[in-house]
Amino acid sequence: MFGALAYLPTYLQMATGANATKAGFLMIPMMAGLLVTSVVSGLLVSRTGHYKRLPIAATLLVAVWLVLVSTMTPACPCGC
């Protein structure tokens, strides 16, 4: 996941021609999602005490995200 997070801004700059600022702005929704899910998962673990299922669920979500990211093209519909 962290490798993909480091690679995505570079991809946005090189493949789509976005400048560094625009690539950073395109990363904001993903960072907001990471912020919300980390807070929610922390609260969930604190309340229930169960933590073994969360890494498995997170791995599956990251796998789905990586599959979706792999379908991006230079003509992506995100306004690149």
N, C-alpha and C positions, 0 to 999 in steps of 0.2 A: 504494500500500500504506500509506504513512504517513497519507494522508488518511483511509483507512478505519480505521486504528488510532486516530486522533484522534476519529473520529465514533462508533465502536462504543460506548464508555462512555456517551456522551450519549444514544444510541439506547436503551441498556439502562435508563437512568434515566427517560427521558421516555415511552417506549412501554410498558415493563413495570412501571414504578413502583418499580423497585429504587432503594435509596438509593446514595449514592456509594461507600460501603464495599462493598456487595454487588456493585455493578458492577465495582469493582476486583478483587474476588475471582473474579468470572466471567471476568476477563481473564487470570488466572494460567495456565491451561493453554495459551493461545495464546502468552503470553510465554515459557513454558517451552519450547514447540516452537521459537520463534524462537531462543532461546538455544542449544538443542541443534543445530539445523540450521546456525547460523552457525559454531559450533565445528567441526562435522563438515566443512562446506564449506571452512573455513580449513585444516584438516588435509589434506583432499583436494588442495587447490591446492598446498600445501607439498610434499606427497609426489610428486605427478605433474607439477606445473608447468603443467598445462593448466587454463585458467580460462575459456575462451570458452564452453563448454557450460553452465556453472553459471548465468549470468544468464538464459539462455534457459529452462532448466529451472525456475528460480525464478519467472520471469514466468508460465510455464504453471501452476505450483502456486498462485500468487497469484490468477490468473484463476479457477481452480477454487474457491479459497477465497471469492472475492468472489461467485461464483454461488451457493455454498452459503449465504453470509451473507444474500444477497438473498431467500432463502426463509424467513428468520426471521419469525415473527409475534409479536405481544404474548403469545400463549399458547404460547410456545416450551417444549419439553420439558426445558429445562436447569434447571428449578427456579426460574425467574424469578418 
